[in-house]
Amino acid sequence: MSGTTKKLELLPLRDVVIFPQMIVPLFVGRPKSIAALEAAMNSNQEIFLVAQKQAKVNDPREDDLYRVGTISRMNQTLKLPDGTIRVLVEGVRRARLIDFISTDPHYSVNVEAIAEVEGETAEQRALRRAILQSFESYLDYARKVPKDVLKSLQGISNPGQLADTLVLSLNLKLRERQELLETYDPTARLERLYEIIQREIEILQVEQRIKSRIKKQMDRDPNRQQGQTPPTDGRTQGGPGGPDMEQDEFRNELKELEDQINKKGLTEEARSKALKELKKLRMMSPMSAEATVVRNYLDWMISLPWDETTEDNQDIDEAEKVLEEDHYGLKKPKERILEYLAVRTLVKDMKGPILCFIGPPGVGKTSIAKSISRATGRKFVRLSLGGVRDEAEIRGHRRTYIGALPGKLLQMMKKAGTNNPVMLLDEIDKMSSDFRGDPASALLEALDPEQNNVFNDHYLDVDYDLSKVMFLTTANYIQNIPPALKDRMEVIQLPGYTEEEKVEIARRYLMPKQQKNNGLQDYTVNITEGALRSVIFNYTREAGVRNLERELGTILRKIAVEVLKNSKKKQAKDQEKPININERNLEKYLGVAKFRDDYAGKQPEVGFTNGLAWTEVGGTLLQIEVNFLPGKGHLSLTGKLGDVMKESAQAALSWVRTQSDLMGLSDDFFQKHDIHVHVPEGAVPKDGPSAGVTIATSLVSALTGIPVRNDIAMTGETTLHGRVLPIGGLKEKILAAHRYHIKDIIIPEDNEKDLKDVPKHVMKALVIHPVKRVEEVLDLALVKPWIAEKEPEEDKAPDYVPREKSVPN
Ligand code: ADP
């Protein structure tokens, strides 16, 4: 953990602890501190910031200071008229004070920098998830913390850095902050923060309960209600000035609200409701809690779009051009979208289906929805349904509920500002329902053209017309969409891209986009095809292009820094020189490749088979491992996916047992051994049972000691009798095998018909082996024949199985 020692000036801080990455302005006024600051400014702009144990001590002595602080960089310094200096400091790294070199005219010290551990362990990852989750619930209570903090926290993958950043959003005492600064181990730091967040949630919960109890009591108290209502002429008993002015202001406000209600194109029902509320508001004391509730309600009424609308662009050629401009490939989805738009233009008030884009992350679902909004000239809003469980999130809370708000649908309408936006309902398959009602049914009402012109949000409590909205939806996986919703949708599949397509997307779309994002649009940046393929194969393994885009962004960001540094040194004309990225310098930008193993490059192994699965993130390789251990014939499945595969494993095992004879195993072999099937952690497959043949192959390989070819992958379910049954998601699985550069793929013969969906150029690179029976799979996948020469005598357990002698008992 120890790092380098250096000499720095020390600046004592009152009531604040600076963490690495933190940027804060400090106002420095004490003469000793100013001296330290000036000395630091004249050297290397670095300074050691350390907190005082007691804020009130004016001239802190050595013992008044903590021993751990932060080496910080000074950015802007500004001398203020009163002699104080405002300095913007940025925490760089933790450091420990070793000794004092001098104490006059300011403190100079030797410090030892503490290196932050890089990378993340599995434990830390779990902890990080747990913390983010509880922080999310914390945000529900802590209204003062802006919600987008969570987003930025989610983007931090370094555990230590996450902990340091979290500190900023929590209400901590100086002592606690200092303790966290002194906790060098990121795991310990995260654990401590987790405790703190839990504690804070509890406190806030209690606070909220008390508040709501008091409010209830106050609401019930008749004296208070009366006392609070001012005389209707607006005069209160107060003297001149204060209350009168307040009343004047209130009257102006009421007038303004009334004007706005009349000006806005509210429906008749909404207008009369709003005016009624306004009347109530007139009777209230301007500062009362009730008045705030009514005000908020009226604000909502006024700020929703009622008759604001955008003109649709009806030019289909233009729409086609936009779709082409924004996306590479996707021929079928684009065609289908154009048809949809054409029909919508021709049939006014279309009651047609709602488009649902289905596919793994990063295949362009969201961005194609944005394109549709661009093509039609409508506003775009996106409503994320992931994790929505409560009906009220969609339909709002009744106003009697403290802190009630309209549901997300109306919130989005307000954001759009027009009554006919394109609204993307994202991750519709990630919604769930619990005791608080079923959000899907509320959504269904909003999507139903028969009734969505009179959508009733609990908060608004008047009908709102959603019928002009163009709803689009996305999901990763169709089976998870609530059935009633699914019936209303027309599915457009976006299954994922091949390597070739990704190269094109990267070259034509992602690079120019990222170049622009990083301010490099005026520079020539060339990336070789080899480098692109390496980014795709060695740094990202995904069906979509999201990580690919991110990695390209990383490269360009680093290039931007280089360009800036160089431009300082060189003449302007040198900047014109093109920047080249190739396979040789790629590592400089992206670090060591994340995925190295090309599966075809490893060795065939015993008991280890490449299966294929279809998951929410697209097709993927799913390796299944089997071992035998001395035991009593139990079948155990481990790994996250164990349960999912149980039936497949049992069927496979039953068949394998019937083959013991052929493999030359003794009759009681299965009674004396436990079978252990391990399915490594991964996304849960969604294609139904499909690992039967993979498990059977691993079993036979483990039993016979014959390695399984590692350059072959397979999918298929099996019956007890060894027949191979068809499976789902074939296309995605084949694309996955292709992604891993595997050429030979075994598939159930009954799935042969699905091969027509696989892109031709992918098919060309592959050898597909359709099979009917498990025996055929074994012949193809094992490196040598698996049927033993008949040797009837002895128990022929394979060599690597531990001897029966070692069986306990
Ligand atoms: P999803 O919503 O499916 O998770 P996104 O729409 O967020 O995926 O896509 C991720 C990124 O990849 C976006 O920047 C998008 O523009 C880009 N992208 C995806 N598919 C294509 C394509 N066919 N052509 C160009 N860019 C694409």
Residues whose N, C-alpha, C, O or C-beta is under 5 A from the ligand:
A	BS01	ADP	D326 H327 Y328 G329 P360 P361 G362 V363 G364 K365 T366 S367 I368 I505 Y509 V545 R546
